[in-house]
Amino acid sequence: MLVAAAMMAAMNVKAQEEVTPYFTNDELPRLIHCLPAPPDTVGAEFYYDVMQYMWGKEQRLDPERAAIARRDAVMTYENLLAEFNVPFGLTISKTETPEIWKLMETSLETVNQMRVEPKKFYARRRPFVRFHEHILTYQAEEDEEEVARGGSYPSGHTFRGWAAALLLSEIAPSRADTILARGYMYGESRVIVGAHWQSDVDAARLGASIGYMRLQTSADFQEQMKKAQAEYAEKTGVAIVPSASDNMEREGCDYYYLRSEMPDMRKFLPAPPDTIGNKFSRDIMRYMWGKTMRLNEERADIAKRDAVYGVDCICQEFSEPFGLPLSKEGTPEIYKLLLDATSTCDSICYEPKKFYMRKRPFMRMQEQSLTPEYEEELSHNGSYPSGHTLLGWSSGLLLSEINPANADTLMARGHMYGESRVIVGAHWQSDVDAARLAACAAYGKIHNSARFQEQMKKAQEEFARLSGQAVGIRPVTVPVQTRSDRVYRLDGTPATEETRGIVIEEGQKRFK
C-alpha cells in the first residue's frame, strides 16, 4: 500500500512539474512580509495551539470525522478536488471537465509556491514531533519522517484547500456556501491529524486569499476562469446570474450585489465561541494583550485612527503602503472602486451580526475601550464578525490587485487593521479572524460582477497613468509621495531608532 501511494505521489509530482504557473515565485507576494511569524513556545497564542491540538485528538474519536481527516491528508490534486465534487455539484476530472481542471491545477500550482519560503524560513516543529506522538495517518516511521522534514508554518494542505474553495466558488457562486464550508473543514483536518498547529492553519487560509488575489491580475487566469465557468454552465445547466442591483437606479454607492445575493458566512464559518472553552479563553487572553498594546503610544494612535470607519480612513491609512496618495479627488476611479467594493463586501456582516448579537469585549468586561466615543453606538451592534476588520482586509486585497508590486506592505497593513480592533477593545480575536475569512469570500464573489471588473480596469489604468506602472509581473516599487519622512516596519507600524531588520522608507525596502 505504501509503495503504491508513493508511486502515485511521484506520478502526481511529475505531472505538476509540467504545469506552467501563471506567475513565478519571484512575482508572488511574500508571506513572511504579509503575515506575522508563528507563535513562540510561550504565551497565549501557543497555549491556544496546544489546546487546539488536544481538541483535534478528541475529534479523532468520531470515526466519520477521522475518516475525512485521513482523506484530506492525501497530497494530490485528484484527491483534493474529489472532496469538492459534492459541494461543487459536479465531478471534477482531467478528462470530463478539462477547462475546470486546467484552471484548478495551474492556479493551485501557482499559489502553492508561496508557502515554501515561510516553511523553510521558520522551520517550525510540527505538533506530533513536539509531543513525541503519532499522527492520525501514521503507518510507518518513514511516513512521519517525511512529514516532519517540512516546516509546519503555514499548512500547505490548508493553503491548497482554501485556495481551491475560493476558486470553485468563483466558478459556481450559487454553491459558494457549501464549497467554502468544505474548504474550511479541510484546514480543520490538519489539526485533527496532528500535523499542524491551529496557527499554521489560520495563516494558510490568509495566505491562500493573498495568492488568490494575485491570480486575479493575470490575463491568462481570467481567460481560463471564463472557460471554466462556461464549462460548468454547460455541464450543469447553472449559469452565473447577473445581480438584481445591475438594473436598479443607484445614488452614491453602487453595490455590486444585494445583501441577499452574497455568501452567508453563517453557513461556512463556525458560530462565535461560547463563554467557555479553548476559543473563548484565547479571546480573553487576546483582550488582555490588546490592553497591553495600548501602552505603546504609537500603536494606540494607529488603533484609534483605524476606528474611524469608512473609505476616507482607508485612503489615509493605506496611501503610504499603496505608494500613491489616495483620495476622492486625486484618484477618483480607485476611490469609487474602494467605495463600491468594500460596501458590497461589508454587507456580508449584516445578518451574522444581527443573528448572533455577540457582546463586545468592553461590554462583557465592563471596562472602557480605547475609543469611548463609539461605545454607545457599538453596544447596539453585534461583535461577530468585525466590520472594521472586513473593511481593512478587503481593502488590502483590492488595492493589492491594483498594485500587486506593493502587496506585501498592503496586506501587512490590512492585517494590522484587524489587530487594531482587539487593541481598541471593540472586538474579540475570533471576531477578527472570522471577518478576514468572510472578506475573502466576499472579495471572490464581487469578481463575478461585470460592473466590478469594469471599475477594476479603470482603477488599474488610473494607477498605471499616475505611477508609470502596469499591473502584472512585479515591477519596481513606486516611490511614496505622502509622509515620505516616515519609516515603517513590514507590519505597518512606525519604526524607531532601535528597530533592526527590513523597513519601508519612501516606498522602498531597505535593511536598517
C-alpha positions in Angstrom: 0.0 0.0 0.0 2.8 2.4 0.9 4.7 1.6 -2.3 1.5 2.2 -4.4 0.9 5.5 -2.6 4.5 6.6 -3.1 4.3 5.8 -6.8 1.0 7.7 -7.2 2.5 10.7 -5.4 5.6 10.6 -7.6 3.4 10.5 -10.7 1.4 13.4 -9.4 4.5 15.5 -8.7 5.8 14.8 -12.2 2.5 15.9 -13.7 2.5 19.0 -11.6 6.1 19.9 -12.7 4.9 20.1 -16.3 2.3 22.8 -15.4 3.4 26.4 -16.2 2.2 28.6 -13.3 0.6 32.0 -14.0 3.4 33.7 -12.0 6.8 32.6 -10.9 7.7 32.6 -7.2 9.5 35.9 -7.6 6.4 37.6 -8.8 4.2 36.4 -5.9 3.7 38.2 -2.5 6.0 37.0 0.2 4.1 35.7 3.3 7.0 36.4 5.7 6.3 40.1 5.0 2.5 39.9 4.8 1.7 37.9 7.9 3.1 37.6 11.5 5.5 34.9 12.5 4.2 31.8 14.1 3.8 31.9 17.9 6.8 31.3 20.2 6.6 28.3 22.5 5.4 30.6 25.4 2.5 32.9 25.6 -1.3 32.9 25.0 -1.1 32.1 21.3 1.0 28.9 21.8 -1.2 27.9 24.7 -4.2 28.1 22.3 -2.3 26.0 19.7 -1.7 23.3 22.4 -5.4 23.4 23.4 -6.5 23.0 19.8 -4.1 20.1 19.4 -5.9 18.4 22.3 -9.2 19.3 20.7 -8.0 17.6 17.5 -7.2 14.4 19.3 -10.7 14.4 20.7 -12.1 14.7 17.2 -10.4 11.5 16.2 -12.8 9.6 18.4 -15.5 10.4 15.8 -15.0 7.7 13.2 -16.6 9.7 10.4 -14.7 12.9 11.1 -11.4 10.9 11.5 -12.0 9.3 8.1 -12.5 12.7 6.4 -9.3 14.0 8.0 -7.4 10.9 6.7 -8.7 11.5 3.2 -7.8 15.2 3.4 -4.2 14.2 4.2 -3.6 12.7 0.7 -1.4 15.2 -1.1 -2.6 15.0 -4.7 -4.8 17.4 -6.7 -7.0 14.4 -7.7 -7.8 13.7 -4.1 -8.2 17.3 -3.1 -10.7 18.1 -5.9 -12.6 14.9 -5.3 -13.5 16.2 -1.9 -15.2 19.2 -3.5 -17.3 17.2 -6.0 -20.4 17.1 -3.9 -20.4 20.7 -2.7 -19.4 21.8 -6.2 -22.3 19.9 -7.8 -20.1 18.3 -10.5 -17.3 15.7 -10.7 -14.0 17.4 -11.4 -11.6 15.4 -13.6 -8.9 16.0 -16.2 -11.0 14.2 -18.8 -14.6 15.2 -18.0 -14.0 18.8 -17.1 -10.7 19.7 -18.8 -11.2 23.5 -18.6 -12.0 23.4 -14.9 -9.2 21.0 -14.3 -6.7 23.2 -16.1 -7.7 26.3 -14.1 -7.5 24.5 -10.8 -4.2 22.7 -11.5 -2.5 25.8 -12.8 -3.9 28.1 -10.1 -3.0 25.8 -7.3 0.4 25.2 -8.7 0.9 29.0 -8.8 -0.2 29.8 -5.2 1.4 26.6 -3.8 4.8 28.3 -4.4 4.0 30.9 -1.7 4.1 28.5 1.2 7.7 27.3 0.5 9.6 30.3 1.8 7.9 30.6 5.2 8.1 26.9 5.8 11.8 27.0 5.2 12.3 30.4 6.9 10.5 29.5 10.2 11.2 25.7 10.1 8.6 25.3 12.8 8.3 21.9 14.5 5.0 20.1 14.0 2.7 19.1 16.9 3.3 15.4 16.7 7.1 16.0 16.7 7.0 18.3 19.7 4.7 15.9 21.7 6.5 12.7 20.5 3.2 11.2 19.4 2.0 9.7 16.2 -0.1 11.5 13.6 -3.6 10.1 12.7 -2.3 8.9 9.3 0.7 7.0 10.8 1.5 3.8 9.0 5.3 3.6 9.2 8.2 5.6 10.7 9.3 6.8 7.3 5.9 8.4 6.7 6.2 10.6 9.7 9.9 11.4 9.0 8.8 12.7 5.6 6.1 15.0 7.1 8.5 16.1 9.9 11.1 17.4 7.5 8.7 20.0 6.2 8.1 23.1 8.3 4.8 23.4 10.0 4.0 27.1 9.3 1.9 27.6 7.2 -0.1 24.5 6.5 0.3 23.5 2.8 -2.8 21.3 2.8 -4.9 24.2 4.2 -3.3 26.5 1.7 -4.5 24.4 -1.2 -7.8 23.6 0.3 -8.9 27.2 1.0 -7.5 28.4 -2.4 -9.5 25.6 -4.1 -12.6 26.7 -2.3 -12.2 30.3 -3.4 -11.6 29.3 -7.0 -14.5 26.9 -7.2 -16.8 29.5 -5.5 -15.9 31.9 -8.3 -16.8 29.2 -10.9 -20.0 28.3 -9.2 -21.1 31.2 -7.0 -24.5 29.7 -6.3 -22.8 26.9 -4.3 -20.3 29.1 -2.6 -21.6 28.5 0.9 -21.2 24.7 0.8 -17.9 24.9 -1.2 -16.4 27.3 1.4 -17.7 25.2 4.3 -15.8 22.2 2.9 -12.7 24.4 2.3 -12.8 25.5 6.0 -13.2 21.9 7.1 -10.2 20.9 5.0 -8.0 23.1 7.3 -9.5 21.7 10.5 -8.5 18.2 9.3 -4.8 19.2 9.6 -5.3 19.9 13.3 -7.2 16.7 13.8 -4.5 14.7 12.1 -1.9 16.3 14.4 0.3 17.5 11.5 -0.3 21.2 12.1 -1.0 23.8 14.8 -4.1 25.9 14.6 -2.0 29.0 13.9 -0.5 27.2 10.9 -4.0 26.6 9.5 -5.1 30.2 10.2 -2.1 31.7 8.5 -2.5 29.3 5.5 -6.1 30.5 4.8 -5.0 34.1 4.8 -2.0 33.3 2.6 -4.3 31.5 0.2 -6.5 34.5 -0.1 -3.5 36.7 -0.9 -2.4 34.2 -3.6 -6.0 34.2 -5.0 -5.8 38.0 -5.2 -2.6 37.7 -7.2 -4.2 35.3 -9.7 -6.8 37.9 -10.5 -4.1 40.1 -12.0 -3.2 37.5 -14.7 -4.9 37.9 -18.1 -4.3 34.2 -18.7 -6.0 33.3 -15.4 -9.0 35.5 -16.2 -9.4 33.9 -19.6 -9.2 30.4 -18.2 -11.7 31.3 -15.5 -14.2 32.3 -18.2 -13.7 28.9 -19.9 -14.1 27.1 -16.6 -17.3 29.0 -15.8 -18.7 28.3 -19.3 -17.8 24.6 -19.0 -19.6 24.4 -15.6 -22.7 26.1 -17.0 -22.7 23.7 -20.0 -22.3 20.6 -17.7 -24.8 21.6 -15.0 -27.2 24.0 -16.7 -26.4 26.5 -14.0 -25.0 29.8 -15.3 -23.8 32.8 -13.3 -26.8 35.1 -12.8 -26.3 38.9 -13.0 -27.1 40.8 -9.9 -30.5 42.3 -9.4 -28.7 45.5 -8.5 -27.5 45.9 -12.1 -30.9 47.1 -13.1 -31.5 49.4 -10.1 -31.2 53.2 -10.0 -28.2 54.0 -7.9 -27.2 57.1 -6.0 -23.8 57.4 -4.3 -22.5 53.9 -3.5 -23.1 51.3 -6.3 -23.4 47.9 -4.6 -22.2 45.1 -7.0 -24.6 42.7 -5.3 -27.5 42.9 -3.0 -27.0 41.6 0.6 -29.3 38.6 -0.2 -27.0 37.6 -3.1 -23.8 37.5 -1.1 -22.4 34.3 0.6 -23.9 33.6 4.0 -21.0 33.3 6.4 -23.3 31.5 9.0 -23.2 28.6 6.6 -19.5 28.3 6.0 -17.9 29.6 9.2 -18.5 28.4 12.8 -20.5 30.4 15.3 -18.6 32.7 17.7 -17.2 30.9 20.7 -19.4 30.3 23.8 -18.2 31.9 27.0 -16.4 28.7 28.0 -13.8 26.6 26.2 -10.4 27.0 24.4 -11.5 29.6 21.9 -13.1 32.0 24.4 -10.1 31.6 26.7 -8.0 32.7 23.8 -10.4 35.7 23.2 -9.9 36.7 26.8 -6.1 36.4 26.6 -6.0 38.4 23.4 -8.2 41.1 25.0 -5.5 41.4 27.7 -2.8 41.5 25.0 -4.7 44.4 23.4 -4.8 46.3 26.6 -1.0 45.9 26.9 -0.5 47.2 23.4 -2.3 50.4 24.3 0.8 51.3 26.4 2.6 51.7 23.1 1.5 55.3 22.2 2.3 55.0 18.5 0.4 51.7 18.2 -2.5 53.0 20.3 -2.7 56.1 18.0 -2.9 53.8 14.9 -5.6 51.8 16.5 -7.6 54.9 17.2 -7.3 56.1 13.6 -8.3 52.7 12.4 -11.5 53.0 14.4 -12.8 55.7 12.1 -15.0 53.6 9.7 -15.1 54.4 6.0 -13.2 54.7 2.7 -11.7 58.1 3.6 -9.9 56.4 6.5 -8.7 53.6 4.3 -7.4 56.2 1.8 -5.5 57.9 4.6 -4.0 54.8 6.2 -3.3 52.8 3.0 -1.8 55.6 0.9 1.8 55.0 2.1 1.8 51.2 1.6 0.0 51.7 -1.7 2.6 54.1 -3.0 0.3 56.9 -4.1 -1.9 59.4 -2.2 -5.4 58.1 -2.4 -8.4 60.4 -2.3 -11.8 61.1 -3.9 -10.3 64.0 -5.9 -6.9 62.7 -6.7 -7.7 59.1 -7.6 -11.4 59.1 -8.4 -11.5 55.7 -10.1 -9.7 53.9 -7.3 -11.8 55.7 -4.7 -15.0 54.6 -6.5 -13.8 51.0 -6.6 -13.0 51.0 -2.9 -16.3 52.6 -2.0 -18.5 50.3 -4.1 -16.5 47.1 -3.5 -16.0 47.5 0.3 -19.6 48.5 0.8 -20.7 45.3 -1.0 -18.2 43.2 0.9 -19.4 44.8 4.2 -22.9 43.6 3.6 -21.9 40.1 4.3 -21.6 41.1 8.0 -25.2 42.3 8.5 -27.0 39.1 9.0 -24.5 37.3 11.3 -24.1 40.4 13.5 -27.9 40.6 13.9 -28.2 36.8 14.3 -25.5 36.3 17.0 -25.7 39.7 18.7 -22.5 38.9 20.5 -21.5 41.1 23.3 -18.4 43.2 22.7 -15.3 42.9 25.0 -15.7 46.3 26.6 -19.3 45.4 27.5 -18.6 42.0 28.9 -15.6 43.1 30.8 -17.3 46.3 31.9 -14.3 48.4 31.1 -13.8 51.5 28.9 -12.5 50.9 25.4 -9.8 52.9 23.8 -12.5 54.8 21.8 -15.2 55.6 24.3 -16.9 58.0 21.9 -18.1 55.0 19.8 -19.2 52.8 22.7 -22.9 53.8 22.7 -23.3 53.0 19.0 -21.3 49.8 19.2 -23.2 48.5 22.1 -26.3 48.1 19.9 -24.3 46.3 17.1 -23.2 42.7 17.3 -19.5 42.0 17.8 -19.2 39.0 15.4 -17.8 39.4 12.9 -15.7 42.6 12.9 -16.9 45.0 10.2 -13.8 47.2 10.5 -11.6 44.1 10.0 -13.5 43.1 6.9 -13.1 46.6 5.6 -9.3 46.6 6.2 -8.7 43.1 4.8 -10.9 43.6 1.7 -9.2 47.0 1.1 -5.8 45.3 1.3 -6.9 42.7 -1.3 -8.4 45.3 -3.6 -5.5 47.7 -3.5 -3.1 44.8 -4.0 -5.0 43.8 -7.1 -4.5 47.3 -8.4 -0.8 47.5 -7.4 0.5 43.9 -6.8 4.1 45.2 -6.5 3.1 46.6 -3.1 1.0 43.6 -1.9 3.4 42.7 0.9 3.1 46.0 2.7 -0.6 46.5 1.8 -1.6 43.1 3.2 0.6 43.7 6.3 -1.4 46.9 6.8 -4.6 45.1 6.2 -3.7 42.5 8.8 -2.8 45.3 11.2 -6.1 46.9 10.7 -7.8 43.9 12.2 -5.4 43.8 15.2 -6.4 47.4 15.9 -9.9 46.2 16.8 -8.6 43.9 19.5 -6.3 46.7 20.8 -9.2 49.2 21.0 -11.3 46.6 22.9 -14.2 46.7 20.4 -13.8 43.1 19.2 -12.7 39.7 20.3 -9.9 38.0 18.4 -12.4 35.4 17.0 -14.5 38.3 15.6 -11.4 39.5 13.7 -10.4 36.0 12.5 -13.9 35.4 11.1 -14.1 38.8 9.4 -10.9 38.2 7.4 -12.3 34.9 6.0 -15.6 36.5 5.3 -13.8 39.2 3.4 -12.1 36.5 1.3 -15.5 35.1 0.4 -17.0 38.5 -0.4 -13.9 39.5 -2.4 -14.3 36.4 -4.5 -18.0 37.0 -5.1 -17.6 40.5 -6.5 -15.3 39.2 -9.2 -18.4 37.6 -10.8 -19.7 41.2 -11.4 -19.1 42.7 -14.8 -19.5 46.2 -13.3 -16.8 45.4 -10.7 -14.5 44.1 -13.5 -15.0 47.3 -15.5 -14.3 49.5 -12.5 -11.2 47.5 -11.5 -9.9 48.0 -15.0 -10.5 51.8 -14.7 -8.7 51.8 -11.3 -5.7 49.9 -12.7 -5.5 52.2 -15.7 -5.6 55.2 -13.3 -2.9 53.8 -11.2 -0.7 53.0 -14.3 -1.2 56.6 -15.5 -0.3 58.2 -12.2 2.6 55.9 -11.3 4.0 54.8 -14.6 3.5 51.2 -13.7 1.5 48.4 -15.4 -0.3 45.7 -13.5 1.0 42.2 -14.0 4.6 41.0 -13.4 6.1 42.5 -10.4 7.7 45.9 -11.3 9.8 48.3 -9.3 8.1 49.7 -6.3 6.6 53.2 -6.7 8.2 55.9 -4.6 5.9 57.0 -1.8 4.5 60.5 -2.3 3.0 61.2 1.1 4.5 61.4 4.5 7.8 60.3 3.0 9.7 61.3 6.1 8.2 58.3 8.0 9.9 54.9 8.2 7.8 51.8 8.8 8.3 48.2 9.7 6.9 45.5 7.4 3.9 45.1 9.6 3.0 48.7 9.0 4.0 50.1 12.4 6.3 53.1 12.7 10.0 52.2 13.0 12.1 53.6 15.9 15.8 54.2 16.4 16.0 50.7 18.0 14.3 48.9 15.0 16.6 46.5 13.2 15.9 44.5 10.0 13.9 45.3 6.9 11.9 48.5 6.9 9.9 50.6 4.4 11.3 54.1 3.7 10.0 56.2 0.8 8.2 53.2 -0.6 11.4 51.1 -0.8 12.5 48.2 1.3 15.9 48.6 3.0 17.8 46.9 5.7 18.2 49.0 8.9 
